Amino acid sequence: MSDFKFIDLFAGIGGIRLGFESQGGECVFSSEWDKHAQDTYEANFEERSDGDITEIEPSNIPNHDILLGGFPCQAFSICGEQRGFSDTRGTLFFNIEQILKTKKPYAFMLENVKNLKSHDKGKTFETIINHLENLGYFVHHTVLNSLDFGVPQKRERTIIVGFKEDIFFEFPKPLGITPKLEDILENDEDIEQKHFVSENIRLKRMAKVKPNYPIPSIWHENKSGNISALKYSCALRAGASYNYLVVNGIRRPTPRELLRLQGFPDSFKIVVPYTQLRKQAGNSVSVPVMKAVAKQMLHSIRNKKPAMKNIEQLEIWDKECQVI
């Protein structure tokens, strides 16, 4: 599979697409229902995503080698009501299942919140895995943190990967580097005044934060109103308040900084208002994580070594193929 085709479901602004294009993939179909996200996607990929996946017949989707989908996470998120499959957003997994059943791609990669694995005491996740395995896929899953892949954002996400054959696959390892906020922050003097918080908010933040906080830092306010000043950002959230994350206690992240926190290149075009960009960045994936997962998947697919059954085989495979 030197060249491969993939589809980009629940595409958002294309973070997963960027990851798999980095490995030589060609996107042959994308779906996203949000108009503003479609605008951003079109500006950057020169094609507009199709609309609501529930209104598209699986048989009308082009043939592809890999199905990709960051299916909506709000139904399983610890920040939401965690209604799971009783929420219409939760049932969108079954649209993915129907596409897999109809088109039978060789592999898939699905992304969701960390809490997916523990939702409803693990029953939701068990249901998902069982449905995927019943389609004939050999399934792997883990939780990856964006902090481990070069961006200063603590963002833990469940990654589910499946193949039609029982081939060896290993999730990417942490890079072993500490990403720095100063690498993604813009200079305060270059930032529009509208991004700075009011004096009242600034003083309230200062009264709550612990002294000797690091500079630079992003101040995070939790549900209890407590303030933490951290050398990295907490996970971006689409529906968070404007003052959920504040840089050095004085201003909100700019649109470019929000995209950098997700690992998007500076060449990525911003064509929507700040309100929409905040939502899009909060809903997106971290591009470096997707690149790392894509690299491992394509490494496994191109080599097609049998799955390892013991530690001795694994050590031999590591030496032979230099798995990252």
C-alpha positions as CSV (number, residue, x, y, z in Angstrom):
1,M,0.0,0.0,0.0
2,S,2.5,2.6,-1.2
3,D,-0.4,4.9,-2.0
4,F,-3.6,4.5,-0.1
5,K,-7.0,6.0,-0.1
6,F,-8.9,7.0,3.0
7,I,-12.2,8.7,4.0
8,D,-12.4,11.4,6.6
9,L,-15.6,11.1,8.7
10,F,-16.7,13.7,11.2
11,A,-13.9,15.6,9.5
12,G,-14.0,18.9,11.5
13,I,-11.3,21.0,10.1
14,G,-9.1,18.2,8.9
15,G,-6.7,17.3,11.7
16,I,-6.9,13.6,11.1
17,R,-6.6,14.1,7.3
18,L,-3.3,16.0,7.8
19,G,-1.9,13.1,9.8
20,F,-2.7,10.5,7.1
21,E,-1.8,12.7,4.2
22,S,1.7,12.9,5.8
23,Q,2.1,9.2,5.0
24,G,1.1,9.5,1.4
25,G,-2.6,9.0,1.7
26,E,-5.3,10.4,-0.6
27,C,-8.6,11.5,0.8
28,V,-11.4,10.4,-1.5
29,F,-14.4,11.4,0.7
30,S,-15.1,13.6,3.7
31,S,-18.1,14.3,5.8
32,E,-18.9,17.1,8.3
33,W,-22.2,18.6,9.1
34,D,-21.1,22.0,10.7
35,K,-21.2,24.8,8.1
36,H,-18.4,26.8,9.7
37,A,-16.1,23.8,9.9
38,Q,-16.9,23.1,6.3
39,D,-15.7,26.6,5.5
40,T,-12.4,26.1,7.2
41,Y,-12.0,22.7,5.6
42,E,-12.7,24.0,2.1
43,A,-10.3,26.9,2.5
44,N,-7.5,24.6,3.5
45,F,-8.1,21.5,1.3
46,E,-9.9,23.1,-1.7
47,E,-12.9,20.8,-1.4
48,R,-16.0,21.0,0.7
49,S,-17.0,18.2,3.0
50,D,-20.2,16.4,2.3
51,G,-22.9,17.0,4.9
52,D,-24.5,14.9,7.6
53,I,-23.2,11.3,7.5
54,T,-26.6,10.0,8.6
55,E,-28.1,11.2,5.3
56,I,-25.5,9.5,3.1
57,E,-25.9,6.0,1.9
58,P,-22.8,3.9,2.7
59,S,-22.9,2.4,-0.8
60,N,-22.5,5.9,-2.3
61,I,-19.2,6.4,-0.5
62,P,-16.1,5.7,-2.7
63,N,-14.0,2.6,-2.1
64,H,-11.1,3.2,0.3
65,D,-8.4,1.4,2.1
66,I,-8.7,3.1,5.5
67,L,-11.7,4.6,7.3
68,L,-10.9,7.5,9.7
69,G,-13.3,9.0,12.1
70,G,-13.2,11.2,15.2
71,F,-16.8,10.5,16.0
72,P,-18.6,13.0,18.3
73,C,-17.4,12.7,21.8
74,Q,-19.9,14.8,23.8
75,A,-22.1,11.8,24.5
76,F,-19.2,10.2,26.4
77,S,-17.3,13.2,27.7
78,I,-16.8,13.6,31.5
79,C,-17.6,17.3,30.9
80,G,-21.0,16.5,29.5
81,E,-23.9,14.4,30.7
82,Q,-22.3,11.1,29.6
83,R,-25.5,9.8,28.1
84,G,-23.6,7.6,25.7
85,F,-25.7,5.6,23.2
86,S,-28.9,7.2,24.6
87,D,-27.6,10.4,23.0
88,T,-28.1,10.7,19.3
89,R,-24.4,11.7,19.0
90,G,-23.5,8.5,20.6
91,T,-25.4,6.4,18.0
92,L,-23.3,7.9,15.2
93,F,-20.9,5.1,15.9
94,F,-23.3,2.7,14.3
95,N,-23.1,4.8,11.1
96,I,-19.4,4.0,11.1
97,E,-20.2,0.4,11.6
98,Q,-22.6,0.3,8.6
99,I,-19.9,1.9,6.4
100,L,-17.3,-0.6,7.5
101,K,-19.8,-3.4,6.8
102,T,-20.7,-2.1,3.4
103,K,-17.3,-0.9,2.0
104,K,-15.0,-3.3,3.9
105,P,-11.8,-1.2,4.0
106,Y,-8.6,-2.9,5.1
107,A,-8.2,-0.8,8.2
108,F,-9.8,2.0,10.3
109,M,-8.8,4.5,13.0
110,L,-11.3,6.0,15.4
111,E,-10.7,8.7,18.0
112,N,-12.8,9.7,21.0
113,V,-12.4,11.0,24.6
114,K,-10.5,9.1,27.2
115,N,-13.7,8.6,29.2
116,L,-15.1,6.4,26.4
117,K,-13.3,3.4,27.9
118,S,-14.9,3.9,31.3
119,H,-18.3,5.1,30.3
120,D,-21.2,3.1,31.8
121,K,-18.6,1.0,33.7
122,G,-16.9,-0.1,30.5
123,K,-20.1,-1.4,28.8
124,T,-20.1,1.2,26.1
125,F,-16.5,0.5,25.1
126,E,-17.1,-3.3,25.2
127,T,-20.1,-2.8,22.9
128,I,-18.0,-0.8,20.4
129,I,-15.1,-3.3,20.4
130,N,-17.5,-6.3,20.0
131,H,-19.2,-4.7,17.0
132,L,-15.9,-4.0,15.4
133,E,-14.5,-7.5,16.0
134,N,-17.8,-9.0,14.7
135,L,-17.1,-7.3,11.4
136,G,-13.9,-9.3,11.1
137,Y,-11.4,-6.7,12.3
138,F,-8.5,-7.3,14.7
139,V,-8.8,-4.4,17.1
140,H,-6.2,-2.5,19.1
141,H,-6.8,0.4,21.5
142,T,-5.0,2.8,23.8
143,V,-5.1,6.3,25.3
144,L,-2.6,8.8,23.9
145,N,-1.7,12.2,25.3
146,S,-0.9,15.1,23.1
147,L,1.8,16.3,25.6
148,D,3.8,13.2,24.6
149,F,3.9,14.2,20.9
150,G,5.3,17.7,20.8
151,V,2.5,20.0,21.6
152,P,2.0,21.8,25.0
153,Q,-1.5,20.6,25.6
154,K,-2.6,17.8,28.0
155,R,-5.2,16.1,25.8
156,E,-5.8,12.4,26.4
157,R,-7.8,10.6,23.8
158,T,-8.9,7.0,23.1
159,I,-7.5,5.7,19.8
160,I,-9.0,2.5,18.3
161,V,-7.3,0.9,15.3
162,G,-8.4,-2.2,13.4
163,F,-7.1,-4.3,10.5
164,K,-8.7,-7.1,8.4
165,E,-5.7,-9.3,9.1
166,D,-4.0,-10.2,12.4
167,I,-0.8,-8.2,11.7
168,F,1.7,-6.8,14.1
169,F,0.8,-3.3,15.3
170,E,2.2,-1.1,18.0
171,F,1.0,2.3,19.0
172,P,3.5,5.2,18.8
173,K,5.8,5.8,21.8
174,P,6.1,9.2,23.5
175,L,8.7,11.4,22.0
176,G,10.5,11.9,25.3
177,I,10.6,15.7,24.9
178,T,8.9,18.4,26.9
179,P,7.0,20.8,24.6
180,K,7.4,24.5,25.5
181,L,4.7,27.1,25.6
182,E,7.0,29.8,24.4
183,D,7.3,27.9,21.1
184,I,3.6,28.5,20.3
185,L,2.8,31.8,22.0
186,E,2.7,35.1,20.2
187,N,4.1,38.3,21.6
188,D,1.7,40.2,23.7
189,E,2.5,43.5,22.0
190,D,1.4,42.0,18.7
191,I,-2.0,40.8,20.0
192,E,-5.3,42.7,19.5
193,Q,-6.7,44.3,22.7
194,K,-9.9,42.3,22.4
195,H,-8.1,39.2,23.5
196,F,-7.1,40.7,26.9
197,V,-9.3,40.1,29.9
198,S,-10.9,42.9,31.9
199,E,-9.1,44.3,34.9
200,N,-11.8,42.8,37.1
201,I,-11.2,39.2,35.7
202,R,-7.4,39.7,35.9
203,L,-7.5,40.6,39.6
204,K,-9.9,37.7,40.4
205,R,-7.5,35.3,38.8
206,M,-4.5,36.8,40.6
207,A,-6.3,36.4,43.9
208,K,-6.8,32.6,43.3
209,V,-3.6,31.5,41.7
210,K,-0.7,30.2,43.8
211,P,2.3,32.5,44.1
212,N,5.5,31.9,42.1
213,Y,3.6,30.6,39.1
214,P,5.6,29.8,36.0
215,I,6.1,32.2,33.1
216,P,4.9,31.6,30.5
217,S,1.8,29.6,31.7
218,I,-1.7,29.0,30.8
219,W,-4.2,29.4,33.7
220,H,-6.9,26.9,33.9
221,E,-10.1,27.4,35.9
222,N,-11.9,24.1,36.9
223,K,-15.6,23.6,37.7
224,S,-14.9,24.5,41.3
225,G,-13.5,27.8,40.4
226,N,-9.9,26.9,41.4
227,I,-7.1,28.3,39.2
228,S,-4.0,26.4,38.2
229,A,-1.1,28.0,36.3
230,L,0.6,25.3,34.2
231,K,3.5,25.1,31.8
232,Y,1.1,23.6,29.3
233,S,-2.6,24.0,28.3
234,C,-5.3,21.8,29.6
235,A,-7.4,20.2,26.9
236,L,-9.1,22.7,24.6
237,R,-12.9,22.4,24.8
238,A,-15.4,23.5,22.2
239,G,-18.0,24.7,24.7
240,A,-15.8,26.2,27.4
241,S,-16.2,29.7,28.6
242,Y,-14.0,32.4,27.1
243,N,-11.9,32.6,30.3
244,Y,-11.5,28.8,30.7
245,L,-7.9,29.2,29.6
246,V,-6.0,32.4,30.1
247,V,-2.4,33.0,29.0
248,N,-0.3,34.3,31.9
249,G,-3.5,35.4,33.6
250,I,-4.0,38.4,31.3
251,R,-5.4,37.3,27.9
252,R,-7.1,34.6,26.0
253,P,-5.3,32.4,23.4
254,T,-5.3,33.9,19.9
255,P,-6.7,31.9,17.0
256,R,-3.2,31.0,15.8
257,E,-2.2,29.9,19.3
258,L,-5.3,27.7,19.5
259,L,-4.3,26.0,16.3
260,R,-0.7,25.6,17.3
261,L,-1.8,24.0,20.6
262,Q,-3.3,21.3,18.3
263,G,-0.2,21.1,16.1
264,F,-1.6,22.7,13.0
265,P,1.0,24.4,10.8
266,D,1.1,28.2,10.6
267,S,0.2,27.8,6.9
268,F,-3.3,26.6,8.0
269,K,-5.8,29.3,6.9
270,I,-8.2,31.0,9.4
271,V,-11.4,32.0,7.6
272,V,-14.0,32.1,10.5
273,P,-14.7,34.4,13.4
274,Y,-12.9,33.8,16.7
275,T,-16.0,32.2,18.3
276,Q,-16.1,29.5,15.6
277,L,-12.3,29.0,15.6
278,R,-12.4,28.3,19.4
279,K,-15.1,25.7,18.8
280,Q,-13.2,24.1,15.9
281,A,-9.9,23.9,17.8
282,G,-11.7,22.5,20.8
283,N,-13.3,19.8,18.6
284,S,-10.2,19.0,16.7
285,V,-7.5,16.3,17.1
286,S,-3.9,17.0,17.7
287,V,-2.2,16.7,14.3
288,P,1.2,15.3,15.6
289,V,-0.7,12.4,17.4
290,M,-2.5,11.6,14.1
291,K,0.8,11.7,12.2
292,A,2.4,9.3,14.7
293,V,-0.6,6.9,14.6
294,A,-0.7,7.0,10.8
295,K,3.0,6.2,10.6
296,Q,2.6,3.2,12.8
297,M,-0.5,1.9,10.9
298,L,1.2,2.3,7.5
299,H,4.4,0.6,8.8
300,S,2.3,-2.4,9.9
301,I,0.3,-2.5,6.7
302,R,3.3,-2.3,4.4
303,N,5.3,-4.9,6.3
304,K,2.4,-7.2,7.2
305,K,4.3,-9.2,9.8
306,P,2.2,-11.6,11.8
307,A,1.0,-10.4,15.2
308,M,3.5,-11.2,18.0
309,K,2.5,-13.8,20.5
310,N,5.4,-13.5,22.9
311,I,8.0,-11.1,24.1
312,E,10.9,-12.9,22.2
313,Q,9.1,-12.4,18.9
314,L,8.4,-8.7,19.8
315,E,12.1,-8.0,20.5
316,I,13.2,-9.6,17.2
317,W,10.6,-7.5,15.3
318,D,11.8,-4.3,17.0
319,K,15.4,-5.0,16.0
320,E,14.5,-5.9,12.4
321,C,12.1,-3.1,11.6
322,Q,13.2,-0.3,14.0
323,V,9.6,0.4,15.1
324,I,9.4,3.8,16.6
